[in-house]
Structure formats: C-alpha cells, structure tokens
Amino acid sequence: MEVLCDLSVCSAGGRRKPMRRLKVLEALREALQQEMEQDPSIFIIGEDVRIGGGFAVCKGLAERFGEERVLDTPISEIGFTGLAIGSAMSGMRPVVEYQFGDFVFCAMDQIVNEAAKLRYMSAGQVKVPITFRLPVGANRRGAQHAQCSESIFMNVPGLHIVTPSNPYDAKGLLISAIRSDNPVLFYEHKLLYGYSGEESSGALWTEVPEDTYELPFGKAALRREGNHVTLVSNLLMLHRSLIAAQQLEKEEEISVEVIDPRTLVPLDVTTIAKSAGKTGCLVVVEECQPTGSWGSEVIASVCEHLKGTIRVKRIGTPPTPIPYTTCLENYVIPDVERIKRGIREITRE
C-alpha cells in the first residue's frame, strides 16, 4: 500500500525544483506515445482517433506514428472491437478507444464471450493483449453518455479492470495495461481529463516521471490516514471523498482513512480489510448504482476477510438513468455533502 502526498523533487545540490505536472489526458497520451515508440506491435483504433479522439487523448499521435498505427473506424463498435481482438490473437497489441464508455455495450459479445475467454479456452495457447479505453462518468451528456460500467464487467472472469484517479496512476497503469497479455478495461473519468493534481484536496499532488514506469495491478493506495472510518472510492468520487474527509476532520474531528483501490480486478482486499479492521467502519463511495456494484463486492469481500462485525455503508447513484438536466444530475451523483452525511451516520450508529 502506497501513500501519495504532496511531493517535491530535489536536485543533487539540495535545491528544490518544481514538480513535473501533467494533466490526466497528457499522462495518458505520453504513455501511449512512449509505448508505441518502443513496440511497433501497438496500434490505436477507434472513432476519430486520428484527430485526437473524443477527448483529445490521442492528439498528435497520427502525425507521429502514421495512419497505419492510428486507425479511424466507422461508427461500428461491434466491428472494430472484433477486428482488434483478432489482431491481438495474432500478435499485435491494440488499444481500443471508445468515444464514450457507454458504447462498449455494443461490443458485449466480443468482449465477454471472446476476449475474456479465449486464453482460458485455448489452455493458454492464445493470448489477448488488448486494452479497452473507456471514458465514463456523468458530465452533462444524458443517460446514454454518462454510465459507469465497472461493476457490470467485474462479473466477467478473464478481464482486468483499472480505474486511475490521477496523472501519475494514469500513466503507470496504462503502461501496465498495454504490456499485459490479458484484456484490460481501462476506465477514465471524463471530468478528470484536465486534472493535474493542483485542484481538489491537494492530496494527489505527485510527480509524473518522464521515463516509462509500470504500476502493478491489485495494489491499493492509501490516500489519507485516519482512525475512525475507512472510506474506499475511485475515479472522480475519490476526489470528492478526500474533500469530505478533510472537512469532517476540521469541522467535527472525524478522522477518515481514504483508500483508492486503483484496480477493481484484481482487488486489493487485504489492504482495505486491514484498514477496516482498525477503524471498525467501512464506507464505499462510487458513481455506480450500489445494487450488485463493485462497492458491494468490496464490502462483502472485506466482511468475509475479517470474519467479524464491522459497520458498513454504501454511497452511490440511485437506481435511475443519469438525467440530462444539470440540477437532476447533480442530485443523483454523490457530492461532498452527501458523502459527509453518510460518514456522520455511520460514526453515530
């Protein structure tokens, strides 16, 4: 388990120098660029990726690597997903970008029945080294462009699920995903693309190294230490949880320990259970709907691990499609005040 905090970099002479800051989208782009430079088998495929994709992550890559390695496709997720899976089976390492994560549902058969199962069905003879990049989360675009599907795919053996919350993790985890011989669903929250570590609670200020580096799957990060409540969250909700934790510490002396799982499959149950055993309370904050969600799985796994009684609470989106209207979207997506209210309730039980 790592603790990420406000870091500084010192030169050999002891003088402090400014940290190298990248936005999440810049960190993702750098990971793609560096991996494509060192491995000619890597290519990008998706809608409008030659002009940067839906959120400019791929901007400039077509000019750098050519149109044979940055492939624009028709609006046919079922088609280009199948093509990418076939190329992965043949020795390539495709990175598939869905313009919106919701569109992955068009390719469910390819991902669930092919990519996730082929290595097992071939007794390991066939590898499927493919990375699916999914922009997710509510951002004023309505019910068909706002869903978080992590929980749905957690029930599919054979898939790795990655959820970076900051630029440092975004680069290291994407490199690990591209180098993996297994299919990886790589979730990127749309409202975090511009995040550089200077906003939010400041708890995720960290240098993004220029060199390539990998972050291991299945290793959670301790974002904030505390004694009264363990809170587990990821993506955008992690930032709101950190703000809520800081405010509760200042206003009511409630000490909240915040853990970022980083990856949901594999899941670092040991780290979360150790913290929950210390505090006796476990709160999960997610943008998914709690019924059958990854947060529910965290709670169930921790309770099994501890073999004892702890107080638990789920905070998520109500069972409704995400509204288009701004005021209604704000109402259903967990915010800082709702997270604080949930933490207060569990500490008073």
PyMOL commands that set and color helices and strands:
alter all, ss='L'
color gray80, all
select helices_A, chain A and resi 24-38+49-51+61-65+77-89+101-115+118-121+143-145+150-153+167-179+190-192+235-252+269-279+294-306+326-332+336-347
alter helices_A, ss='H'
color red, helices_A
select strands_A, chain A and resi 2-3+9-10+16-17+42-46+70-72+93-97+131-136+160-162+184-189+221-224+229-233+256-260+263-265+281-285+311-315
alter strands_A, ss='S'
color yellow, strands_A
deselect
rebuild
show_as cartoon
